[in-house]
Amino acid sequence: MQVAIIGCGLVGNLHAQAVRELGYTIAMVVDPSEQKAKEFAELWGAEHFGASFPMALEDDIQCIHICTPPTLHYAMARDALNAGKHVICEKPLCLNPDEAKELVEIAQEKQLINAVNFNVRYHDVCKQARNFISSPDFGKICLVHGSYLQEFHALPDQYSWRYKPELAGHMRATTEIGSHWIDLARFWTALEITEVSANYGKFTPERYIENGIMYPESRKTAKKVTVKTDDAAVISIRFSNKAIGNLLLSEVSHGRDNQLSIEVTGTKSSVWWNTEDPYHFCTSQKSSGIQIHTNAFGGGFPTTFKALFKEVYQDIESNRPSRKPTYPTFYDGYVNSMICTAIYESANNNSAWVKVRC
């Protein structure tokens, strides 16, 4: 199996580590910086590298990992699929749902394996929680709620591609971290999100860059920039079975490195979990106290990449898509894009309820 990796940042390295641990060859590396591509290729043993994406479309490449900023995903995934390549793409798949739908259709027409790296569902406890929720003992799902909190974009912060609309698009917290929670809620419950009402927090739109760092206050040599994307979001949700829920997203919560939390309440039981305590999840029934379940070998963040890729590569090796793959496909990426778009529309329309039209 000859693999190409596009994008040599942090996530590209996590992809490369997982691919190598699975025993596959990284044959091609592409990055806008040829020097960065060269260093990445040397680190991971890739024979070929360069700055031009079409290099990855050569005949001997079978699978392409797209690890670039979101606005670049569509064109690269489209060209890769049209060249007959299987594709694993970073989230979000596309910011425009119509583009995501087109990718789904191309992949189906060409019978190519496709996946979006919603790796959080590959914590072992998530499969256990999904099984628990689907059992008769759980009852009908009536409430789903949670949050995803990080501190990485609290000021001062590096002025990176995430603040540049030509690379990151018109959303930030919604697509960067919210997309993970949305996928996990769909995976745990097997429900669809049908309507949303959202309120955005854009706390410091005017910022000042000095030596590549953004500050909230003016400085003598600083350049002023305006940041229009969401630092935080509060979202109310309606689900396909009439359940309700809510979601709090924040990229400016001090002390929160990477905390995704989710709780699902049924008519007979509840279950909850968070990524900062990944080896435990809790269940409860009325008047029975809390049962804490331990999964001491649940793995960590890179392991979830490897677990996801392993299932995708099994389909690639068999040369046909699974009828009902458990890994997140481009269709999941399309649904996710529709939900994020509805959230954006609501937040920019005085929190009006917006239907998710998939």
DRENDREN-5352 format. One line per field, with one value per residue (C-alpha): residue in one letter; z, x, y. Coordinates in steps of 0.5 Angstrom, whole numbers, plus 2048, in hexadecimal, padded with zeros to 3 digits. Example, Ala and Ser with C-alpha at 12.3 -4.5 7.8 and 13.67 -1.06 7.14 Angstrom:
DRENDREN-5352
resn: c(A,S) $
up: c(810,80E) $
east: c(819,81B) $
north: c(7F7,7FE) $
end
This chain:
DRENDREN-5352
resn: c(M,Q,V,A,I,I,G,C,G,L,V,G,N,L,H,A,Q,A,V,R,E,L,G,Y,T,I,A,M,V,V,D,P,S,E,Q,K,A,K,E,F,A,E,L,W,G,A,E,H,F,G,A,S,F,P,M,A,L,E,D,D,I,Q,C,I,H,I,C,T,P,P,T,L,H,Y,A,M,A,R,D,A,L,N,A,G,K,H,V,I,C,E,K,P,L,C,L,N,P,D,E,A,K,E,L,V,E,I,A,Q,E,K,Q,L,I,N,A,V,N,F,N,V,R,Y,H,D,V,C,K,Q,A,R,N,F,I,S,S,P,D,F,G,K,I,C,L,V,H,G,S,Y,L,Q,E,F,H,A,L,P,D,Q,Y,S,W,R,Y,K,P,E,L,A,G,H,M,R,A,T,T,E,I,G,S,H,W,I,D,L,A,R,F,W,T,A,L,E,I,T,E,V,S,A,N,Y,G,K,F,T,P,E,R,Y,I,E,N,G,I,M,Y,P,E,S,R,K,T,A,K,K,V,T,V,K,T,D,D,A,A,V,I,S,I,R,F,S,N,K,A,I,G,N,L,L,L,S,E,V,S,H,G,R,D,N,Q,L,S,I,E,V,T,G,T,K,S,S,V,W,W,N,T,E,D,P,Y,H,F,C,T,S,Q,K,S,S,G,I,Q,I,H,T,N,A,F,G,G,G,F,P,T,T,F,K,A,L,F,K,E,V,Y,Q,D,I,E,S,N,R,P,S,R,K,P,T,Y,P,T,F,Y,D,G,Y,V,N,S,M,I,C,T,A,I,Y,E,S,A,N,N,N,S,A,W,V,K,V,R,C) $
up: c(800,7FE,802,800,806,804,809,80E,814,81B,819,813,817,81B,815,813,81A,819,812,813,81A,815,811,80B,806,806,7FF,7FE,802,7FF,803,800,804,800,806,80B,806,805,80D,80E,808,80C,813,810,80B,805,7FE,7FA,7FD,7FA,7FA,7F4,7F6,7EF,7F1,7F6,7F0,7ED,7EB,7F1,7F6,7F9,7FF,800,807,806,80D,80A,80C,80B,805,801,802,7FD,7F7,7F9,7FB,7F4,7F0,7F4,7F4,7EC,7EC,7EF,7F6,7FC,801,808,80A,810,813,811,80A,807,809,803,804,7FC,7FB,801,7FD,7F7,7FA,7FD,7F6,7F2,7F7,7F7,7EF,7EF,7F5,7F9,800,804,80B,80F,815,81B,81F,826,825,825,82C,82E,833,82E,82B,832,833,82C,82E,834,831,82C,831,833,83B,838,836,831,831,833,835,832,834,835,833,830,833,832,834,82D,82A,831,830,82F,829,823,81D,819,813,817,817,810,80C,806,809,80F,80C,810,816,81C,822,81E,819,81D,823,823,81D,821,826,821,81E,825,827,820,821,829,827,820,820,81B,81D,819,81C,81F,823,824,827,826,82A,826,82C,82A,822,822,823,822,820,822,820,81E,824,825,82B,82D,82E,82A,829,826,820,820,81A,81B,819,819,81B,819,81B,821,828,82B,829,82D,829,82B,827,825,823,81E,823,827,82C,82E,82F,830,82E,831,82D,82F,82D,832,839,83D,840,83B,836,832,836,832,837,835,839,836,83A,839,83C,840,840,83F,83D,83D,83B,83A,836,83C,840,83A,83D,841,83F,844,844,848,84A,84E,856,854,855,850,84C,84A,845,844,83D,83F,838,834,831,830,82A,825,826,824,81D,81C,81E,819,814,815,813,80D,80B,80C,806,802,802,800,7FB,7FC,801,807,806,80D,80F,817,815,813,80C,807,808,80F,80D,809,80E,813,80E,80E,815,816,810,814,81A,817,813,81A,81E,818,819,820,822,81E,81D,817,814,812,80B,809) $
east: c(800,803,800,801,800,7FE,800,806,803,802,7FC,800,805,7FF,7FD,804,805,7FF,800,807,805,800,805,804,809,809,80B,809,809,806,807,807,80D,812,817,812,810,817,818,811,813,81A,817,812,816,812,816,812,810,80F,80A,805,7FF,7FF,805,800,7FC,801,7FF,803,7FF,7F9,7F7,7F7,7F7,7F5,7F7,7F7,7F2,7EB,7EA,7EF,7EC,7E6,7EB,7F0,7EB,7E7,7EE,7F0,7E9,7E9,7F0,7EE,7F1,7EE,7EE,7EE,7ED,7ED,7E7,7E3,7E2,7E0,7DD,7D8,7D3,7D2,7D9,7D9,7D3,7D7,7DD,7D8,7D5,7DC,7DE,7D8,7D8,7E0,7DF,7E5,7E6,7E5,7E5,7E5,7EA,7E5,7E9,7E6,7E1,7E7,7E8,7E6,7E1,7DD,7DB,7D9,7D5,7D2,7D0,7CD,7C9,7C6,7C4,7BD,7BF,7C1,7BA,7B8,7BD,7BA,7C0,7C7,7CC,7D3,7D9,7E0,7E4,7EB,7F0,7F4,7F1,7F1,7F5,7FB,7FB,7FF,7FC,7FC,7F8,7F2,7F0,7F1,7EA,7EE,7F0,7EC,7E5,7E0,7DF,7E4,7E2,7DC,7E0,7E6,7E3,7DC,7DC,7E0,7DA,7D5,7D8,7D8,7D1,7CF,7D3,7D1,7C9,7C8,7C4,7C4,7C4,7BE,7BE,7C3,7C3,7C9,7CD,7D4,7D9,7DE,7E2,7E7,7E6,7EB,7F2,7FA,7FF,806,80C,806,802,7FC,7FA,7F4,7F7,7FA,802,807,809,803,7FF,7F7,7F3,7EB,7E9,7E2,7E2,7DF,7E3,7DD,7D6,7D0,7CB,7C4,7C3,7BD,7BE,7BA,7B6,7B4,7B9,7BC,7C4,7C9,7D0,7D5,7DB,7E1,7E8,7EA,7E8,7EF,7F2,7EE,7F3,7EE,7E7,7E2,7DC,7D5,7D0,7CA,7C3,7BE,7B8,7BB,7C2,7C8,7CF,7D4,7DC,7E1,7E8,7EC,7EA,7EA,7EB,7E4,7DD,7D7,7D0,7CA,7C3,7BE,7C0,7C6,7CC,7D1,7D5,7DC,7DE,7E6,7E9,7F1,7F3,7EF,7F5,7F6,7F5,7FA,7F7,7F1,7F4,7F7,7F0,7EC,7F1,7F2,7EA,7EB,7F1,7ED,7E8,7EE,7F1,7EB,7EA,7E3,7DF,7DB,7D4,7D3,7DA,7DB,7E0,7DE,7DD,7DC,7D5,7D6,7DA,7D5,7CF,7D4,7D5,7CE,7CD,7D3,7D0,7C9,7CD,7D0,7CA,7C6,7CC,7CB,7C4,7C2,7C3,7BD,7BB,7BE,7BC,7C2,7C0,7C4) $
north: c(800,807,80D,814,819,820,826,825,828,825,821,81F,81C,818,815,813,810,80C,80A,807,804,800,7FE,802,806,80D,80E,816,81C,823,829,831,831,82C,82D,82B,825,823,823,81F,81A,819,818,813,80F,812,811,817,81E,825,82B,829,825,821,81D,819,817,813,80C,808,80C,808,80D,814,817,81E,822,829,82F,82E,833,82E,828,828,829,824,81F,820,81F,819,815,817,814,80E,80F,80D,813,814,81B,81F,823,827,823,829,830,830,82A,82A,829,823,820,820,81D,817,816,816,811,80D,80D,80A,806,809,808,80F,811,818,818,818,814,816,810,80B,80C,805,807,80B,804,801,807,807,7FF,801,807,802,7FD,7FC,7FE,805,807,80C,812,818,81D,81E,823,825,829,82A,82F,831,837,837,83D,841,847,848,843,842,845,83E,83C,83B,842,843,842,840,83A,839,83B,83F,83B,839,836,833,82F,82E,82B,82B,826,821,821,821,81B,818,819,816,810,80F,810,80E,814,81A,821,824,82B,830,837,83A,840,842,845,84A,84D,851,852,858,855,857,853,854,84E,84A,84A,84D,851,855,85B,860,860,865,860,85C,85B,85B,855,854,84D,84B,844,841,840,83C,83A,838,833,831,82A,826,81F,81A,816,81D,81D,824,826,82B,82C,831,833,837,838,83D,839,83A,833,82F,82B,827,825,822,820,81D,81A,816,815,810,80E,809,80A,810,80F,815,815,81A,81A,81D,817,812,80B,80C,80D,80D,80A,80B,809,80C,80B,807,80C,80C,806,808,804,803,802,802,800,805,808,810,815,812,80B,80D,810,809,805,809,808,801,800,804,800,7FA,7FC,7FF,7F8,7F5,7FA,7FB,7FF,7FC,7FC,800,802,804,809,810,811,817,816,817,81D,820,81F,823,828,829,82A,82F,833,833,835,83B,83D,83D,841,846,847,848,841,83F,838,835,82E,82A,828,821) $
end
